Amino acid sequence: MSEYLSKEEIRKWRSSLERITLEEYAARLGKIIQSEKHDDSLVDNVMMRTLNSMSVEDYVPVTEKIQTIAIRSFQKEKEVVEKKQVKTAVRKEETAKKQVVKEKVEEKNTKESAKVANSIKVVADDNDDFSFKKALTAREQLVFEHFLANRNTIVYAKDLAVILELPRDYVYKYIKNLRSKLNEDVLKNADNGGYMLQV
């Protein structure tokens, strides 16, 4: 018979209605409680040596005063506010740059539209037969001038592509826009391909 309490005996103690401690129950049976089991695990041995080597004097609890916690949180909040200010300054600078670029583009577009309007007036002065619903862009003006120079002759898209310095696929857009801006239907498709300004 073992000198230690068995698991079965501990279960009986737990289920009993008597209010006695485990030590008292073990003493009544003439046994002792097995408090420590010997374990050869490497981790346990290392931890026990570490705990045994540390003395109470070596242990210094980390305690912070409320004041230091408040100072640290204030510094973090200050850093966050500074980062936000830097981000807003960068955004303002970027929007200012975008606004300057936008103004320059608008100024350039107004100058180009003024040039196109002047050239339309010149063309309209030379030929009173043509009038436009809207002002032509610079490339549409080039296309129209080429058609005007080659009146009543077939003009091919490849010729216009050379003038505009674009691939041929992009030329059709300018022809379509020119047709929509002309008041009269004078720009016709040629029978053998190409387009003709009939006057």
Backbone as numpy.savetxt, mean C-alpha at the origin, in Angstrom:
# Nx Ny Nz CAx CAy CAz Cx Cy Cz
5.49 -54.93 52.45 4.66 -53.75 52.45 5.54 -52.51 52.45
5.10 -51.48 51.66 5.88 -50.27 51.48 5.72 -49.34 52.67
6.76 -48.56 52.92 6.69 -47.60 54.03 6.03 -46.29 53.61
5.85 -46.11 52.31 5.23 -44.89 51.79 3.75 -45.13 51.49
2.97 -44.04 51.47 1.56 -44.14 51.10 1.46 -44.48 49.62
0.57 -45.37 49.27 0.35 -45.71 47.87 -0.72 -44.79 47.29
-0.85 -44.83 46.00 -1.86 -44.00 45.32 -3.26 -44.41 45.75
-3.45 -45.70 45.95 -4.76 -46.20 46.36 -5.14 -45.68 47.75
-4.17 -45.64 48.63 -4.42 -45.13 49.99 -4.70 -43.62 49.97
-4.03 -42.90 49.09 -4.28 -41.46 48.97 -5.68 -41.23 48.43
-6.14 -42.06 47.51 -7.51 -41.95 46.98 -8.54 -42.20 48.09
-8.28 -43.19 48.91 -9.19 -43.48 50.03 -9.27 -42.29 50.98
-8.10 -41.67 51.25 -8.09 -40.49 52.14 -8.92 -39.36 51.54
-8.82 -39.14 50.24 -9.58 -38.07 49.58 -11.08 -38.34 49.62
-11.47 -39.57 49.48 -12.90 -39.90 49.44 -13.50 -40.06 50.83
-12.67 -40.11 51.86 -13.22 -40.28 53.21 -13.89 -39.00 53.68
-14.84 -39.15 54.58 -15.59 -38.00 55.10 -14.91 -37.37 56.31
-13.89 -38.03 56.84 -13.16 -37.46 57.97 -12.37 -36.24 57.54
-12.28 -35.31 58.47 -11.52 -34.10 58.16 -10.17 -34.19 58.87
-9.25 -34.88 58.23 -7.90 -34.97 58.76 -6.93 -34.70 57.63
-5.72 -34.29 57.98 -4.71 -34.00 56.97 -4.10 -35.30 56.48
-3.40 -35.20 55.39 -2.75 -36.37 54.80 -1.68 -36.91 55.73
-0.98 -36.02 56.42 0.06 -36.45 57.35 -0.55 -37.26 58.50
-1.71 -36.79 59.01 -2.37 -37.51 60.09 -2.83 -38.88 59.61
-3.37 -38.94 58.39 -3.83 -40.19 57.81 -2.67 -41.16 57.64
-1.52 -40.64 57.17 -0.34 -41.48 56.99 0.16 -41.98 58.33
0.12 -41.13 59.38 0.57 -41.54 60.71 -0.33 -42.62 61.27
-1.65 -42.54 61.03 -2.60 -43.54 61.50 -2.29 -44.90 60.89
-1.86 -44.90 59.62 -1.53 -46.15 58.93 -0.10 -46.59 59.22
0.67 -45.71 59.85 2.06 -46.03 60.16 2.98 -45.92 58.95
2.63 -45.02 58.07 3.43 -44.82 56.85 3.84 -43.35 56.77
4.72 -43.05 55.84 5.14 -41.66 55.62 4.76 -41.24 54.19
4.73 -39.93 53.98 4.38 -39.39 52.66 5.66 -39.27 51.84
5.59 -39.75 50.65 6.75 -39.65 49.77 6.73 -38.24 49.18
7.60 -37.35 49.67 7.57 -35.96 49.25 8.41 -35.73 48.00
9.55 -36.34 47.94 10.41 -36.10 46.78 10.70 -37.41 46.08
10.63 -37.38 44.79 11.04 -38.54 44.01 12.36 -38.18 43.38
13.24 -39.13 43.36 14.54 -38.88 42.75 14.40 -39.00 41.24
14.84 -37.95 40.56 14.72 -37.93 39.10 16.10 -37.67 38.52
16.48 -38.43 37.55 17.79 -38.27 36.95 17.76 -37.39 35.71
16.73 -36.61 35.56 16.65 -35.80 34.35 17.71 -34.70 34.39
18.33 -34.46 33.26 19.42 -33.50 33.16 18.94 -32.08 33.45
17.78 -31.73 32.93 17.24 -30.39 33.13 17.00 -30.13 34.62
16.41 -31.11 35.30 16.13 -30.94 36.72 17.42 -30.78 37.53
18.42 -31.59 37.20 19.70 -31.49 37.91 20.35 -30.13 37.73
20.33 -29.63 36.49 20.94 -28.32 36.22 20.18 -27.22 36.94
18.85 -27.31 36.91 18.04 -26.29 37.58 18.26 -26.31 39.10
18.36 -27.50 39.68 18.59 -27.60 41.12 19.94 -27.01 41.49
20.97 -27.29 40.70 22.30 -26.73 40.97 22.26 -25.21 40.87
21.54 -24.70 39.84 21.45 -23.25 39.67 20.73 -22.62 40.84
19.64 -23.21 41.27 18.89 -22.66 42.41 19.69 -22.76 43.71
20.43 -23.85 43.87 21.23 -24.01 45.08 22.40 -23.03 45.10
22.94 -22.72 43.91 24.09 -21.81 43.87 23.68 -20.36 44.10
22.43 -20.05 43.79 21.96 -18.68 44.03 21.63 -18.51 45.50
22.08 -17.44 46.05 21.72 -17.16 47.43 20.66 -16.08 47.45
20.09 -15.88 48.57 19.05 -14.86 48.71 19.64 -13.48 48.50
20.92 -13.31 48.80 21.57 -12.01 48.66 21.74 -11.65 47.18
21.93 -12.69 46.32 22.12 -12.42 44.89 20.84 -11.93 44.23
19.73 -12.33 44.75 18.45 -11.98 44.13 18.08 -10.55 44.51
17.93 -9.72 43.47 17.51 -8.34 43.68 16.20 -8.16 42.92
15.11 -7.94 43.63 13.85 -7.77 42.92 13.84 -6.48 42.12
13.24 -6.56 40.92 13.15 -5.39 40.05 11.89 -4.63 40.43
12.10 -3.51 41.04 10.95 -2.67 41.39 11.17 -1.30 40.79
10.14 -0.79 40.23 10.22 0.54 39.64 9.28 1.46 40.38
9.73 2.68 40.47 8.85 3.66 41.08 7.86 4.14 40.04
6.75 4.61 40.50 5.71 5.12 39.60 6.26 6.29 38.79
7.13 7.03 39.39 7.69 8.19 38.70 8.50 7.77 37.47
9.31 6.72 37.59 10.11 6.28 36.45 9.22 5.71 35.35
8.16 5.01 35.75 7.22 4.48 34.76 6.53 5.63 34.02
6.13 6.66 34.75 5.48 7.81 34.14 6.42 8.54 33.19
7.68 8.69 33.61 8.67 9.38 32.75 8.87 8.59 31.46
9.00 7.26 31.57 9.20 6.44 30.39 8.01 6.50 29.44
6.80 6.44 30.00 5.61 6.51 29.15 5.49 7.89 28.51
5.88 8.94 29.23 5.85 10.28 28.65 6.82 10.39 27.48
8.01 9.79 27.63 9.01 9.82 26.55 8.51 9.05 25.33
7.87 7.91 25.54 7.32 7.15 24.41 6.23 7.93 23.70
5.37 8.57 24.50 4.30 9.38 23.90 4.89 10.54 23.11
5.95 11.14 23.62 6.62 12.24 22.92 7.20 11.76 21.59
7.79 10.55 21.57 8.34 9.99 20.33 7.24 9.75 19.31
6.10 9.23 19.79 4.98 8.97 18.89 4.47 10.27 18.28
4.35 11.31 19.09 3.88 12.61 18.60 4.86 13.19 17.58
6.16 13.06 17.86 7.16 13.57 16.92 7.10 12.83 15.59
6.91 11.49 15.64 6.80 10.73 14.40 5.58 11.17 13.60
4.46 11.41 14.30 3.26 11.87 13.60 3.50 13.23 12.96
4.18 14.11 13.67 4.47 15.44 13.13 5.35 15.35 11.89
6.34 14.46 11.93 7.22 14.28 10.77 6.42 13.75 9.59
5.53 12.77 9.85 4.71 12.21 8.76 3.80 13.27 8.16
3.19 14.09 9.00 2.30 15.13 8.46 3.10 16.17 7.69
4.30 16.49 8.15 5.14 17.45 7.42 5.52 16.89 6.06
5.86 15.60 6.01 6.21 14.97 4.74 5.01 14.96 3.80
3.82 14.64 4.35 2.61 14.65 3.51 2.32 16.03 2.96
2.46 17.06 3.82 2.22 18.43 3.36 3.20 18.81 2.25
4.45 18.41 2.43 5.46 18.71 1.42 5.14 18.00 0.10
4.71 16.74 0.19 4.36 15.99 -1.02 3.15 16.60 -1.72
2.14 17.00 -0.95 0.97 17.63 -1.57 1.33 18.96 -2.19
2.25 19.70 -1.56 2.69 20.97 -2.13 3.41 20.73 -3.46
4.26 19.71 -3.50 4.97 19.38 -4.74 3.99 18.96 -5.83
3.01 18.11 -5.43 2.00 17.67 -6.41 1.21 18.86 -6.94
0.90 19.81 -6.05 0.15 21.00 -6.47 0.96 21.83 -7.46
2.27 21.97 -7.20 3.14 22.73 -8.12 3.19 22.05 -9.48
3.34 20.72 -9.46 3.38 19.96 -10.72 2.06 20.10 -11.46
0.96 20.01 -10.72 -0.37 20.13 -11.33 -0.55 21.51 -11.96
-0.10 22.55 -11.24 -0.21 23.90 -11.79 0.62 24.05 -13.06
1.82 23.47 -13.06 2.68 23.55 -14.25 2.02 22.84 -15.43
1.43 21.66 -15.16 0.76 20.92 -16.23 -0.42 21.71 -16.77
-1.21 22.29 -15.86 -2.35 23.09 -16.30 -1.90 24.30 -17.11
-0.82 24.93 -16.67 -0.30 26.08 -17.42 0.17 25.66 -18.80
0.84 24.52 -18.87 1.31 24.00 -20.15 0.13 23.67 -21.06
-0.91 23.04 -20.48 -2.09 22.70 -21.28 -2.80 23.94 -21.80
-2.89 24.97 -20.98 -3.54 26.21 -21.44 -2.73 26.85 -22.56
-1.40 26.82 -22.44 -0.56 27.38 -23.51 -0.75 26.59 -24.81
-0.77 25.23 -24.69 -0.95 24.40 -25.88 -2.32 24.62 -26.50
-3.34 24.72 -25.65 -4.67 24.94 -26.21 -4.78 26.32 -26.86
-4.06 27.30 -26.31 -4.05 28.64 -26.93 -3.36 28.56 -28.29
-2.25 27.81 -28.37 -1.55 27.66 -29.65 -2.44 26.97 -30.66
-3.11 25.90 -30.20 -3.99 25.16 -31.10 -5.14 26.05 -31.57
-5.71 26.82 -30.65 -6.80 27.73 -31.02 -6.33 28.75 -32.04
-5.11 29.27 -31.86 -4.56 30.22 -32.83 -4.35 29.55 -34.18
-3.84 28.31 -34.17 -3.62 27.63 -35.44 -4.95 27.28 -36.11
-5.97 26.99 -35.31 -7.29 26.72 -35.89 -7.81 27.97 -36.57
-7.61 29.11 -35.94 -8.06 30.36 -36.54 -7.34 30.61 -37.86
-6.02 30.31 -37.87 -5.26 30.51 -39.10 -5.79 29.61 -40.20
-6.02 28.33 -39.87 -6.54 27.40 -40.85 -7.93 27.84 -41.28
-8.74 28.24 -40.32 -10.09 28.68 -40.64 -10.06 29.93 -41.50
-9.05 30.79 -41.30 -8.93 31.98 -42.14 -8.56 31.60 -43.56
-7.67 30.59 -43.70 -7.27 30.16 -45.04 -8.44 29.49 -45.75
-9.19 28.65 -45.04 -10.31 27.92 -45.64 -11.53 28.13 -44.77
-12.45 28.84 -45.27 -13.66 29.11 -44.50 -14.60 27.93 -44.51
-14.24 26.84 -45.21 -15.12 25.69 -45.32 -15.16 24.85 -44.04
-14.14 24.95 -43.18 -14.03 24.07 -42.02 -14.33 24.82 -40.73
-15.12 24.19 -39.91 -15.36 24.71 -38.56 -15.37 23.53 -37.60
-15.04 23.80 -36.35 -14.87 22.73 -35.37 -15.80 22.92 -34.19
-16.23 21.80 -33.62 -17.09 21.84 -32.43 -16.26 22.14 -31.18
-15.05 21.61 -31.14 -14.14 21.80 -30.01 -12.76 22.12 -30.54
-11.91 22.66 -29.66 -10.53 22.95 -30.06 -9.76 21.65 -30.27
-8.86 21.66 -31.22 -8.05 20.48 -31.53 -6.83 20.43 -30.64
-6.39 19.21 -30.33 -5.12 19.07 -29.61 -3.99 19.24 -30.63
-2.76 19.28 -30.11 -1.62 19.51 -30.99 -1.49 18.40 -32.04
-1.66 17.16 -31.64 -1.54 16.05 -32.59 -2.70 16.01 -33.57
-3.90 16.33 -33.09 -5.04 16.40 -34.01 -4.83 17.51 -35.03
-4.20 18.59 -34.60 -3.90 19.69 -35.51 -2.92 19.24 -36.59
-1.91 18.46 -36.20 -0.95 17.93 -37.18 -1.67 17.03 -38.20
-2.54 16.17 -37.70 -3.29 15.28 -38.59 -4.15 16.10 -39.55
-4.85 17.10 -39.03 -5.71 17.93 -39.88 -4.90 18.68 -40.93
-3.75 19.22 -40.53 -2.91 19.94 -41.49 -2.42 19.01 -42.60
-2.09 17.75 -42.23 -1.66 16.81 -43.26 -2.81 16.50 -44.22
-4.02 16.31 -43.69 -5.19 16.10 -44.55 -5.45 17.32 -45.43
-5.27 18.51 -44.85 -5.52 19.75 -45.59 -4.51 19.91 -46.72
-3.24 19.53 -46.46 -2.21 19.62 -47.49 -2.45 18.61 -48.61
-3.08 17.49 -48.27 -3.35 16.44 -49.25 -4.86 16.31 -49.50
-5.50 17.41 -49.83 -6.95 17.38 -50.07 -7.27 16.51 -51.27
-8.39 15.81 -51.14 -8.91 14.98 -52.23 -7.94 13.90 -52.68
-6.99 13.56 -51.84 -6.10 12.42 -52.11 -6.14 11.48 -50.91
-5.80 10.25 -51.17 -5.89 9.25 -50.10 -4.67 9.38 -49.19
-4.96 9.44 -47.88 -3.90 9.49 -46.86 -4.01 8.21 -46.05
-2.89 7.51 -45.91 -2.88 6.25 -45.18 -2.42 6.46 -43.74
-2.82 5.53 -42.87 -2.49 5.62 -41.45 -0.98 5.53 -41.23
-0.29 4.79 -42.09 1.16 4.68 -41.92 1.84 6.02 -42.16
1.30 6.85 -43.08 1.87 8.19 -43.32 1.66 9.08 -42.08
0.47 8.99 -41.50 0.18 9.77 -40.29 1.02 9.30 -39.11
1.31 7.99 -39.06 2.14 7.46 -37.97 3.54 8.02 -38.04
4.06 8.22 -39.27 5.39 8.80 -39.43 5.38 10.26 -38.96
4.33 11.00 -39.31 4.25 12.41 -38.93 4.14 12.55 -37.40
3.30 11.72 -36.80 3.08 11.81 -35.35 4.15 11.09 -34.53
5.00 10.31 -35.20 6.03 9.52 -34.55 5.43 8.57 -33.52
4.38 7.87 -33.93 3.67 6.91 -33.10 3.48 5.62 -33.87
3.21 4.52 -33.18 2.82 3.30 -33.90 1.48 3.52 -34.62
1.27 2.78 -35.67 0.09 2.98 -36.51 -1.21 2.77 -35.75
-1.21 1.87 -34.76 -2.43 1.59 -34.00 -2.95 2.82 -33.25
-2.05 3.74 -32.89 -2.46 4.91 -32.12 -3.00 6.04 -32.99
-2.79 5.95 -34.28 -3.20 7.03 -35.19 -4.72 7.07 -35.34
-5.36 5.92 -35.30 -6.80 5.86 -35.54 -7.59 6.67 -34.51
-7.06 6.76 -33.32 -7.72 7.54 -32.26 -7.80 9.01 -32.67
-6.72 9.53 -33.25 -6.70 10.95 -33.64 -7.62 11.21 -34.83
-7.71 10.23 -35.73 -8.62 10.38 -36.87 -10.07 10.39 -36.36
-10.38 9.50 -35.45 -11.74 9.43 -34.89 -12.08 10.74 -34.16
-11.14 11.25 -33.36 -11.38 12.50 -32.63 -11.55 13.67 -33.60
-10.75 13.69 -34.67 -10.86 14.76 -35.65 -12.22 14.73 -36.33
-12.71 13.53 -36.66 -14.04 13.41 -37.28 -15.13 13.95 -36.34
-15.00 13.63 -35.05 -16.04 14.05 -34.10 -16.00 15.56 -33.87
-14.83 16.19 -34.04 -14.72 17.64 -33.79 -15.05 18.48 -35.02
-14.99 17.89 -36.19 -15.36 18.63 -37.40 -16.88 18.78 -37.46
-17.34 19.97 -37.79 -18.78 20.20 -37.91 -19.36 19.50 -39.13
-18.61 19.50 -40.22 -19.08 18.87 -41.46 -18.49 17.47 -41.58
-19.17 16.62 -42.30 -18.69 15.27 -42.54 -17.86 15.26 -43.82
-16.61 15.77 -43.72 -15.75 15.89 -44.90 -14.61 14.88 -44.89
-14.38 14.21 -43.78 -13.32 13.22 -43.68 -13.93 11.85 -43.94
-13.63 11.27 -45.10 -14.27 10.04 -45.56 -13.26 8.89 -45.61
-13.77 7.68 -45.55 -12.95 6.50 -45.78 -12.77 6.32 -47.28
-11.54 6.03 -47.69 -11.28 5.79 -49.11 -11.67 4.36 -49.47
-11.93 4.14 -50.75 -12.37 2.82 -51.19 -11.28 1.76 -51.01
-10.03 2.12 -51.30 -8.93 1.15 -51.25 -8.19 1.21 -49.92
-8.81 1.73 -48.89 -8.14 1.89 -47.61 -7.63 3.30 -47.47
-7.42 3.73 -46.28 -6.95 5.10 -46.06 -8.13 6.05 -45.89
-7.81 7.36 -45.82 -8.82 8.39 -45.58 -8.60 9.53 -46.55
-9.69 10.29 -46.79 -9.61 11.38 -47.75 -10.40 12.58 -47.20
-9.82 13.75 -47.27 -10.49 15.00 -46.93 -11.10 15.52 -48.21
-12.43 15.44 -48.33 -13.10 15.84 -49.53 -13.60 17.29 -49.38
-13.11 18.13 -50.27 -13.51 19.54 -50.25 -14.18 19.88 -51.56
